[in-house]
Amino acid sequence: MTEILPGVHLIDGIDPSPDFSTHVYLLKDPGASWTLIDTGLPGAYEKVEAYLTKVRVEPRSVKKILITHLHRDHVGSLKHLAQKTGARTFAHWIEAAYLAEQPKYEGPGTPPAEPFRVDEVLKDGDSVDAAGGLIAYHTPGHTPGHTAFYQAERKILFSGDLFFGHGSGVVLTPPEYTFHTPTAQISARRMSQLSVDALMTYHGGPILSSGGAAVRKLVEKL
């Protein structure tokens, strides 16, 4: 895929295997700049750079990199892409501490291969000047500082690993990769209260219309 919605690109070729879909998103900001949400596994930066070349976006036009959470399939290429683009990096303050290995993360899922210090820490409800305005929602459960990003005007939710795309719907993040499933369920219920059209999951999906309905259907089963 390429531009799946106006100004929203799903970067081609990030998947480490045919059976495992991984979605790094490139978002157009007002003006000439761009924003990345997550960065893929180590080595995925090659695909990101190739995609930027394909769509004629200069790497230095990427001004922000937003991180949903610390797992290596999301931050494996963070250091390289931050250096290549010069972008400022953002994460929830809890995830920022784990990314810096202060303390080291010892929960399920693979932690970063090396410490990384983000430029700006976020808290629940913070606004990020990207893609026409994003709201950072703390959605813990999958990891302690997991964060979703919501574009209210366009009703787009970038949900990270809170939800996994599954067929035409979504499922909650699998328990074996989740720090605390009951907390993830609470986060899912909270996100079900948002008005969501497009649901941009990181694995599986995305759901380009009626994403909120898919989330509410899931929550009814919890």
Steps between C-alpha positions, in 0.01 A plus 500: 500500500594861471272795580204327666326825597584856398826582673524158668754256354545136601863434417559208267709197582547531877366147568777268625313198357194440278303386805569802720372842396676801649375848426720809523304814416625816329273802554490831315511805721362839401773666297804312375575266791415137579461278807576130556310280744729217614802374307489121461757236587878549477583537132151622406649845449615384156137450396399832656774685314411324175139601545593863567696495175206342317256773609763774462519599865839623614604328824561836664135587434405246767492723807341272763508131589226387739543173688202300623706272725839350568485157331779439253271456198394862556832661596759279331577764238440801724863596558593478133196689374534769767858556387417483128207741517601723791141459624401565859386186676198465730377233744292478815708575808476140624614355166770766477648371827501142373645605165786664690535179709428693819386240606537214252173355377442144620145436381376289207604595151852579380652819643725736301844371407665813642392800706354806328406837647199667341495876455155564646292304749122490483221452750138408452307765309799686362465659158763435236538745213503234228263388224268792567496436875525174691396419856716255694290257703670287763367150428691272739473124510707371211785693663484739797538816291332390176356798311243543224480813284165647396426747221166635620403706194539202267404237760817295446643291783856366480463225758845342508471152651192566712306326222606250235315493169325165457298436185254786465520583872744527786611296800667611820878472508594135575555425872837332442642832378313719747621646829151499660196387303229639737656846464505458121127423519441823691698693235292333227179610671631854522590510130155361414355830623681700232340577166718294266465447129846373396679268742872476423624184670868405497446128435219389273246737351479795474126569499435804284132549586279405797805438716318622808224247441762223486644614832157517666418151373820373659434682829153348526667158515752587771 
